[in-house]
Amino acid sequence: MLAAIWKGESMTTSGMMVGILFVYMIMTGFIGLRGRKYVKTFKDSITAGGQSSLLLLTGSAVGMQIGSGFVIGGAEYGALYGLGGAWYGLGCGLSFIAAGMIVTKFIYRHGYVSLSDYFKERYGGYSSRLIYSTVTPLSCIALFAGQLLAGKAVFYSAGLNGNMGVIVTAAASFCYAAVSGYWGALVASFLQSSVIFVGMMAALFLMVSGNGVSFLQSGLPESCFSMFPYDGETFVMNTVPTIAAVFVSQGLFQRCASAKNERAAVYGNLFGGILLLPVAFVPVLLGMYGRCLYPGKNGDEVFMLLILEKLPSLAGAILLAAIICAVMSACNSIFACVSTNIVHDIYRGMIKPDAGEKECRQLMFIVNALVCIFSVVLALSMNNIIELLALSYTFISAGCLPAFAGGVFWKKGNSRGAVASAVLGIGFVLLNGLGIAELPYGSVFPLLPSAIGYVVVSLMTQNKKQG
């Protein structure tokens, strides 16, 4: 009986995926319930009660990337570009390495839960903090939508309605977030990323043992074996926004705030990034094999076809369900990020400092519901996972990175400069994104006017009162 199920003789892969997904959700629900022991206050719900170990932070750093753009987007880019499609995944790994080496110790030692905490200490007033706490939720909505596109791809390829995949993934993520809190998101992310990694390695082993490298060489053009098969702007889009955004990402601040100690905060990000570097080539190679096997298919289809047609049915169903669950875990972390910005930074930090625990939890529920709705609408209107994720990273880095870096390394920077920097950076992102102005290297160009605005306005307002 088990052998029949493994070969898919008694049930379709999509049917098994739905069943396994249901089991996964029950298991992660138990994980979430266990995590409630770390949640005594609202702050505990967004920092895991400061109980995250080095192993948990390393695994969750990998899991934050491995469910959506890294896997499905990486396979799609592997089919389109070949080995050069790995640069997005490599950028993800390099971003965590950079964060671990440069800023995590600073964040942990100061006890910051969000970038707004730093802006409050460095600049004072409300203006710069409010901009950050507004920019980040908007960026997170784009990031959330990018995760939902992975759910759409999985459902569609399994013979189910793709748009229903977006809605089901969002709804399940919302429910899980209501139960688990941040600790549950970290643990689930760690476990599911492990399953995905094993599944991808198994798929790659089957491809290599069955066809060999010569199959790729005979079926792909020479450009697919170059690490730079496209123009400079595409290369920059795949790498720089991810690395730039990590320094001001809410996820980084919360992982540091959740760490048991400084060592876990620093090395959790550093080791996670190191692990991602070699893994970045796995989905890309699968995409390349898929292009050879299915030459008439689009890049976004070949990864799913490999899983559905070349892996044993049960193994394929487990891998697909794990990807959906990893997406849900990443979405849960995004919920925690937005709740931190809206409830911790704005409501408690600026509007009502004495807000009670029940009041904060109710507001967090409402915020999560709104994020879920807006993200579903965005995901239903877009198709490219990596482009959507790059937009999210560009938005947050252009709005916040110059003000953060300038505040740390330049004593003359002030809150007026921070506000000008954010307005200019976000403005140029919107001009480029809406097609009003075609900017060269649009994924990073907005950082330039943002940085210039910070310096110029800070120098011009040295004697004026901070706001």
C-alpha positions as CSV (number, residue, x, y, z in Angstrom):
1,M,0.0,0.0,0.0
2,L,2.7,2.4,0.9
3,A,4.6,1.6,-2.2
4,A,1.5,2.3,-4.3
5,I,1.0,5.7,-2.6
6,W,4.7,6.5,-3.2
7,K,4.3,5.7,-6.9
8,G,1.1,7.7,-7.0
9,E,-1.0,4.7,-8.0
10,S,-3.9,5.3,-5.6
11,M,-3.9,9.1,-5.4
12,T,-2.9,12.1,-7.6
13,T,0.0,14.3,-6.6
14,S,-2.4,17.3,-6.1
15,G,-4.6,15.2,-3.9
16,M,-1.7,14.0,-1.8
17,M,-0.4,17.6,-1.6
18,V,-3.7,18.8,-0.2
19,G,-3.7,16.0,2.4
20,I,-0.1,16.5,3.4
21,L,-0.7,20.3,3.5
22,F,-3.5,19.6,6.0
23,V,-1.3,17.5,8.2
24,Y,1.5,20.1,8.0
25,M,-1.0,22.8,9.1
26,I,-2.0,20.7,12.1
27,M,1.6,20.1,13.0
28,T,2.6,23.8,12.7
29,G,-0.6,24.7,14.7
30,F,0.8,22.6,17.6
31,I,4.2,24.3,17.2
32,G,2.4,27.6,17.4
33,L,0.5,26.6,20.5
34,R,3.7,25.5,22.2
35,G,5.2,28.9,21.3
36,R,2.5,30.6,23.3
37,K,4.4,29.9,26.5
38,Y,6.9,32.5,25.3
39,V,4.1,35.1,24.8
40,K,3.2,36.9,28.0
41,T,3.0,40.4,26.5
42,F,2.5,42.1,23.2
43,K,6.2,42.6,23.0
44,D,6.8,38.9,23.5
45,S,4.5,38.2,20.5
46,I,6.8,40.2,18.2
47,T,10.2,39.1,19.7
48,A,9.6,35.5,20.7
49,G,10.2,36.5,24.3
50,G,13.9,36.8,23.5
51,Q,14.3,33.0,23.5
52,S,15.6,32.3,19.9
53,S,18.7,30.1,19.9
54,L,21.6,30.2,17.4
55,L,20.3,27.1,15.6
56,L,16.8,28.6,15.3
57,L,17.9,31.9,14.0
58,T,20.2,30.3,11.5
59,G,17.4,28.0,10.2
60,S,14.8,30.8,10.2
61,A,17.2,33.1,8.2
62,V,17.4,30.4,5.6
63,G,13.7,29.7,5.8
64,M,12.8,33.4,5.2
65,Q,14.2,33.1,1.7
66,I,13.9,29.5,0.7
67,G,10.1,29.4,0.2
68,S,9.4,31.8,-2.6
69,G,11.7,33.9,-4.7
70,F,14.7,31.8,-3.8
71,V,13.2,28.5,-4.9
72,I,10.5,29.1,-7.4
73,G,12.0,32.4,-8.7
74,G,15.5,30.8,-8.7
75,A,14.3,27.9,-10.8
76,E,12.5,30.3,-13.2
77,Y,15.6,32.4,-13.6
78,G,17.7,29.3,-14.0
79,A,15.5,28.3,-17.0
80,L,15.7,31.8,-18.4
81,Y,19.3,32.6,-17.8
82,G,21.2,29.5,-16.7
83,L,23.8,29.7,-13.9
84,G,23.5,33.5,-13.9
85,G,20.0,33.0,-12.5
86,A,21.6,32.2,-9.1
87,W,22.5,35.9,-8.4
88,Y,19.2,36.6,-6.7
89,G,19.8,33.7,-4.3
90,L,23.5,34.7,-3.9
91,G,22.3,38.2,-3.1
92,C,20.0,36.8,-0.3
93,G,23.0,34.9,1.2
94,L,25.3,37.9,0.9
95,S,22.7,40.2,2.6
96,F,22.6,38.0,5.7
97,I,26.4,37.8,5.8
98,A,26.7,41.6,5.5
99,A,24.1,42.1,8.2
100,G,25.8,39.6,10.5
101,M,29.2,41.3,10.1
102,I,28.1,45.0,10.2
103,V,24.9,45.8,12.1
104,T,23.5,42.9,14.1
105,K,25.8,43.5,17.1
106,F,24.9,47.2,17.1
107,I,21.1,46.4,17.0
108,Y,21.3,43.7,19.7
109,R,23.4,45.8,22.1
110,H,21.0,48.7,21.9
111,G,17.9,46.6,22.3
112,Y,16.1,47.9,19.2
113,V,13.0,46.1,18.2
114,S,12.5,48.2,15.1
115,L,14.4,50.9,13.1
116,S,11.9,53.3,14.6
117,D,13.4,52.7,18.0
118,Y,16.8,53.8,16.6
119,F,15.3,56.9,14.8
120,K,13.6,57.9,18.1
121,E,17.0,57.7,19.9
122,R,19.0,59.3,17.2
123,Y,16.7,62.0,15.7
124,G,13.9,62.4,18.3
125,G,10.5,63.7,17.3
126,Y,7.9,61.9,15.3
127,S,8.5,62.8,11.6
128,S,11.4,60.4,10.7
129,R,9.9,57.6,12.8
130,L,6.5,58.0,11.2
131,I,7.9,57.8,7.7
132,Y,9.8,54.6,8.5
133,S,6.8,53.0,10.2
134,T,4.7,53.8,7.1
135,V,7.2,52.8,4.5
136,T,7.9,49.4,6.0
137,P,4.3,48.2,6.0
138,L,4.0,49.2,2.4
139,S,7.2,47.3,1.6
140,C,6.0,44.3,3.6
141,I,2.7,44.2,1.6
142,A,4.8,43.8,-1.6
143,L,6.9,41.2,0.1
144,F,3.8,39.3,1.3
145,A,2.4,39.4,-2.2
146,G,5.6,37.9,-3.5
147,Q,5.3,35.1,-1.1
148,L,1.7,34.5,-2.2
149,L,2.8,34.2,-5.8
150,A,4.7,31.1,-4.8
151,G,1.4,29.6,-3.4
152,K,-0.2,30.5,-6.7
153,A,2.5,28.7,-8.7
154,V,2.3,25.6,-6.6
155,F,-1.5,25.3,-6.8
156,Y,-1.6,26.0,-10.5
157,S,1.1,23.4,-11.3
158,A,-0.6,20.8,-9.2
159,G,-3.7,21.2,-11.3
160,L,-5.6,23.4,-8.9
161,N,-6.8,27.0,-9.3
162,G,-3.8,29.4,-9.0
163,N,-5.8,32.3,-7.7
164,M,-7.4,30.1,-5.1
165,G,-3.8,29.2,-4.1
166,V,-3.2,32.9,-3.4
167,I,-6.4,33.2,-1.2
168,V,-5.9,29.9,0.6
169,T,-2.2,30.6,1.4
170,A,-3.1,34.1,2.7
171,A,-6.0,32.8,4.8
172,A,-4.0,30.0,6.3
173,S,-1.1,32.4,7.0
174,F,-3.5,34.8,8.8
175,C,-5.0,32.0,10.9
176,Y,-1.5,30.6,11.8
177,A,-0.3,34.1,12.8
178,A,-3.2,34.5,15.1
179,V,-2.2,31.3,17.0
180,S,1.6,31.1,16.9
181,G,3.3,34.5,17.3
182,Y,6.9,35.1,16.2
183,W,8.5,32.1,17.9
184,G,6.1,29.8,16.1
185,A,7.0,31.4,12.8
186,L,10.7,30.9,13.4
187,V,10.4,27.3,14.4
188,A,8.1,26.4,11.5
189,S,10.3,28.2,9.0
190,F,13.3,26.2,10.3
191,L,11.5,22.8,9.9
192,Q,10.0,23.5,6.5
193,S,13.1,24.9,5.0
194,S,14.9,21.7,6.0
195,V,12.2,19.6,4.2
196,I,12.5,21.9,1.1
197,F,16.2,21.6,1.0
198,V,16.2,17.8,1.2
199,G,13.5,17.7,-1.5
200,M,15.4,19.9,-3.8
201,M,18.6,17.9,-3.3
202,A,16.7,14.7,-4.0
203,A,15.3,16.2,-7.2
204,L,18.7,17.4,-8.3
205,F,20.2,14.0,-7.6
206,L,17.6,12.3,-9.8
207,M,18.3,14.8,-12.6
208,V,22.0,14.4,-12.5
209,S,22.0,10.6,-12.1
210,G,19.5,10.2,-14.9
211,N,20.9,12.6,-17.5
212,G,24.3,14.0,-16.4
213,V,26.0,17.3,-17.1
214,S,26.4,16.4,-20.7
215,F,22.6,16.6,-21.1
216,L,22.7,20.3,-20.0
217,Q,25.6,21.0,-22.3
218,S,23.9,19.6,-25.3
219,G,20.5,21.1,-24.6
220,L,21.4,24.7,-23.6
221,P,23.1,27.6,-25.3
222,E,26.6,28.6,-24.1
223,S,25.3,31.7,-22.4
224,C,23.5,29.5,-19.9
225,F,26.9,28.5,-18.4
226,S,28.0,32.1,-17.8
227,M,27.5,33.8,-14.4
228,F,26.8,37.1,-16.2
229,P,24.4,36.2,-19.1
230,Y,22.5,39.5,-18.9
231,D,23.2,43.3,-18.8
232,G,24.5,45.1,-15.8
233,E,21.1,46.5,-14.8
234,T,19.5,43.1,-14.5
235,F,22.5,41.9,-12.4
236,V,22.1,44.9,-10.1
237,M,18.4,44.3,-9.8
238,N,19.0,40.7,-8.7
239,T,21.6,41.5,-6.0
240,V,21.9,45.0,-4.8
241,P,18.3,45.7,-3.6
242,T,18.3,42.6,-1.4
243,I,21.7,43.5,0.2
244,A,20.8,47.2,0.7
245,A,17.4,46.5,2.2
246,V,18.6,44.0,4.8
247,F,20.2,46.7,6.9
248,V,16.9,48.4,7.5
249,S,14.6,45.4,7.3
250,Q,12.2,44.9,10.1
251,G,12.8,41.2,10.0
252,L,16.5,41.7,10.8
253,F,15.6,43.9,13.8
254,Q,13.1,41.4,15.1
255,R,15.4,38.4,14.7
256,C,18.1,40.3,16.7
257,A,15.5,41.3,19.4
258,S,14.4,37.7,19.7
259,A,17.9,36.3,20.2
260,K,18.9,34.7,23.5
261,N,22.2,36.4,23.4
262,E,24.5,38.5,21.2
263,R,26.3,35.4,19.8
264,A,23.0,34.0,18.5
265,A,22.0,37.4,17.0
266,V,25.3,37.8,15.1
267,Y,26.1,34.2,14.0
268,G,22.5,33.3,13.3
269,N,22.4,35.7,10.4
270,L,26.0,35.1,9.4
271,F,25.7,31.3,9.3
272,G,22.3,31.5,7.6
273,G,23.8,33.6,4.8
274,I,26.8,31.2,4.4
275,L,24.4,28.3,4.0
276,L,22.3,30.1,1.4
277,L,25.3,30.7,-1.0
278,P,25.8,27.1,-2.2
279,V,22.0,26.3,-1.9
280,A,21.3,29.2,-4.4
281,F,22.5,27.0,-7.2
282,V,20.2,24.1,-6.5
283,P,16.9,25.6,-7.8
284,V,18.8,27.2,-10.7
285,L,20.2,23.9,-11.8
286,L,16.8,22.3,-11.5
287,G,15.4,25.1,-13.7
288,M,18.2,24.5,-16.3
289,Y,17.3,20.8,-16.3
290,G,13.7,21.6,-16.7
291,R,14.4,23.8,-19.7
292,C,16.1,20.9,-21.4
293,L,13.4,18.5,-20.5
294,Y,10.5,20.8,-21.4
295,P,11.8,23.2,-24.1
296,G,8.4,24.5,-25.0
297,K,7.5,25.6,-21.4
298,N,7.9,28.9,-19.7
299,G,10.5,29.4,-17.1
300,D,8.0,29.6,-14.3
301,E,6.5,26.2,-15.1
302,V,9.6,23.9,-15.4
303,F,10.3,23.6,-11.7
304,M,6.8,22.4,-10.9
305,L,6.8,20.0,-13.9
306,L,10.1,18.5,-12.6
307,I,8.5,17.9,-9.2
308,L,5.2,16.5,-10.5
309,E,6.6,14.3,-13.3
310,K,10.1,13.3,-12.3
311,L,9.9,12.8,-8.5
312,P,7.9,10.0,-6.9
313,S,4.4,11.3,-6.3
314,L,4.6,11.3,-2.6
315,A,8.0,13.0,-2.5
316,G,6.7,15.6,-4.9
317,A,3.6,16.2,-2.8
318,I,5.6,16.6,0.4
319,L,7.9,19.1,-1.3
320,L,5.0,21.2,-2.8
321,A,3.2,21.2,0.6
322,A,6.5,22.2,2.4
323,I,6.9,25.1,0.0
324,I,3.3,26.3,0.8
325,C,4.0,26.0,4.5
326,A,7.3,27.8,4.2
327,V,5.5,30.6,2.4
328,M,3.0,30.7,5.3
329,S,5.8,30.9,7.8
330,A,7.4,33.8,5.9
331,C,4.0,35.5,5.8
332,N,3.7,35.0,9.5
333,S,7.0,36.8,10.0
334,I,5.7,39.6,7.8
335,F,2.6,39.9,9.9
336,A,4.9,40.3,13.0
337,C,6.9,43.0,11.2
338,V,3.9,45.1,10.2
339,S,2.3,44.7,13.7
340,T,5.6,46.0,15.2
341,N,5.5,49.1,12.9
342,I,1.8,49.9,13.4
343,V,1.2,48.9,17.0
344,H,4.6,49.1,18.7
345,D,6.0,52.1,16.7
346,I,3.0,54.2,15.9
347,Y,0.2,53.4,18.3
348,R,2.1,52.7,21.4
349,G,5.1,54.8,20.5
350,M,3.3,58.0,19.3
351,I,-0.4,57.9,19.8
352,K,-1.2,56.0,23.1
353,P,1.8,55.0,25.1
354,D,-0.3,53.5,27.9
355,A,-2.3,51.2,25.6
356,G,-3.2,47.9,27.3
357,E,-2.2,44.4,26.2
358,K,-5.8,43.5,25.1
359,E,-6.1,46.7,23.1
360,C,-2.8,46.1,21.3
361,R,-3.7,42.5,20.4
362,Q,-7.0,43.6,19.0
363,L,-5.3,46.2,16.9
364,M,-2.7,43.7,15.7
365,F,-5.5,41.4,14.5
366,I,-7.1,44.2,12.5
367,V,-3.7,45.2,11.0
368,N,-3.0,41.7,10.0
369,A,-6.4,41.4,8.3
370,L,-5.8,44.5,6.3
371,V,-2.3,43.4,5.3
372,C,-3.7,40.1,4.1
373,I,-6.4,41.8,2.0
374,F,-4.1,44.3,0.3
375,S,-1.4,41.6,-0.4
376,V,-4.0,39.3,-2.0
377,V,-5.1,42.1,-4.3
378,L,-1.5,42.9,-5.3
379,A,-0.6,39.2,-5.8
380,L,-3.6,38.7,-8.1
381,S,-2.5,41.5,-10.3
382,M,1.2,40.5,-10.7
383,N,3.1,37.4,-11.8
384,N,6.9,37.8,-11.5
385,I,8.0,36.9,-8.0
386,I,11.6,38.3,-8.1
387,E,10.5,41.6,-9.6
388,L,7.9,42.0,-6.9
389,L,10.4,41.2,-4.2
390,A,13.0,43.6,-5.7
391,L,10.3,46.3,-5.7
392,S,9.8,45.7,-2.0
393,Y,13.5,45.8,-1.2
394,T,14.0,49.0,-3.3
395,F,11.1,50.7,-1.5
396,I,12.4,50.1,2.0
397,S,16.1,50.8,1.2
398,A,15.5,54.0,-0.7
399,G,13.2,55.3,2.1
400,C,15.4,54.4,5.1
401,L,19.0,53.3,4.4
402,P,20.6,56.7,4.0
403,A,19.0,58.0,7.1
404,F,20.1,54.9,9.1
405,A,23.6,54.8,7.8
406,G,24.0,58.6,7.9
407,G,22.8,58.7,11.5
408,V,25.3,56.0,12.6
409,F,28.4,57.4,10.7
410,W,27.7,61.1,10.4
411,K,27.2,63.3,13.5
412,K,25.7,66.2,11.5
413,G,22.8,64.3,10.1
414,N,19.5,65.4,11.6
415,S,15.8,64.6,11.5
416,R,15.0,67.1,8.7
417,G,17.6,65.4,6.5
418,A,16.1,62.0,7.4
419,V,12.7,63.1,6.3
420,A,14.0,64.7,3.1
421,S,15.9,61.5,2.3
422,A,12.8,59.4,2.7
423,V,10.6,61.6,0.7
424,L,13.1,61.8,-2.2
425,G,13.9,58.1,-2.1
426,I,10.3,57.0,-2.1
427,G,9.3,59.6,-4.7
428,F,11.9,58.3,-7.2
429,V,10.8,54.7,-6.6
430,L,7.3,55.6,-7.4
431,L,8.3,57.6,-10.5
432,N,10.1,54.7,-11.8
433,G,7.6,52.1,-10.7
434,L,4.6,53.9,-12.2
435,G,6.5,54.5,-15.5
436,I,6.5,58.3,-15.1
437,A,10.2,58.5,-15.5
438,E,12.5,55.8,-16.8
439,L,15.5,55.7,-14.5
440,P,18.8,54.0,-15.2
441,Y,19.3,51.1,-12.7
442,G,15.9,51.9,-11.3
443,S,16.2,49.3,-8.6
444,V,19.0,51.2,-6.9
445,F,19.0,54.7,-8.5
446,P,16.6,56.1,-5.9
447,L,19.3,55.6,-3.2
448,L,21.3,58.4,-4.8
449,P,18.8,61.3,-4.5
450,S,17.8,59.9,-1.1
451,A,21.5,60.1,0.1
452,I,22.0,63.5,-1.5
453,G,18.8,64.8,0.1
454,Y,19.9,63.6,3.5
455,V,23.3,65.4,3.4
456,V,22.1,68.6,1.8
457,V,19.1,69.2,4.0
458,S,21.0,68.2,7.1
459,L,23.7,70.8,6.3
460,M,21.1,73.5,5.5
461,T,19.2,73.0,8.8
462,Q,22.0,72.6,11.3
463,N,20.8,75.5,13.5
464,K,17.1,74.7,13.2
465,K,15.1,72.8,15.8
466,Q,14.8,69.1,15.1
467,G,11.3,67.8,14.4
